[in-house]
Amino acid sequence: MRMNMVSSPVSPCQHARPEMGPKMTCMRKSRSAADNGRPTASSFGRTASKAAVSTRLGSAVRRKDAGRTNGGGIGFRFRPGRPTPGPDDGCTMSDTNTAKDSYLTGLRNQHAVETQAIGTIQNELPRMKPYPELYARMQQDHERSTQQAARLDDLLAKHGSSKSLAKEAVTGAVATLAGFAHVTAGDEVLKNVLAAIGYKAYEIASYKVLLTLAEASGASEDKAVLETSMKEEQEMGDWLGEHIPSFVHAYLGQKDA
């Protein structure tokens, strides 16, 4: 009895690489065959990326065209109600407000400084009568300090502000102490002169700060008033420094008398 040996058709899976089993190879081929008919995850990613790039390019072109149309230049969009800053705009409104606040604080501080100077001179003046030249200049300085305080009052009122009562009270008390600080010293006149020179240097520096703040805060019209007071302080400070030798000789003459 003959048996017909019919060879079974060779499955495509049997042509796979030896290290891969027929089942796994067939599954991969099946997946590949199925994927040929639909987009894969990677194709979705590439499509989305291309769409995003296209959107960004389109937006950039629209902004560029809008800038040309509205006169804003390439890369600028015109927005009504929002002024485009110019290349020379180095100061913002916030900076100006900060400078104005600092300027007004400086005016109040300087007023307190002048108040202290007035009180100190008042307390020292009676004991400087043995030195007629110094006594006369101290009287003049007292009058000038009073005028300087009045000028500062006017500037503060001009900007809707006023002096600080708390600071005035403190500097008034300090003036009383300063006026009698050297009363027990035998060389009081020399100590008073040295203290006055140092105080004048402080006042001059303070006025220089105020001049800068006035400029920064848009109050340039105040500078003439401030410069007048500063020059008066410089004049008195220079006079005191130049006459130190004469003060020393006058002091020695008083001790020998």
Secondary structure, DSSP 8 states (H G I E B T S, - for coil): -----------GGGGS-TTS-HHHHHHHHHHHHHHTTS--HHHHHHHHHHHHHHHHHHHHHHHHHHHHHTTS-TT----TTS----TT----HHHHHHHHHHHHHHHHHHHHHHHHHHHHHHHHGGGGTTSHHHHHHHHHHHHHHHHHHHHHHHHHHHTT----HHHHHHHHHHHHHHHTTTTT-TTHHHHHHHHHHHHHHHHHHHHHHHHHHHHHTT-GGGHHHHHHHHHHHHHHHHHHHHTHHHHHHHHHHHHH-
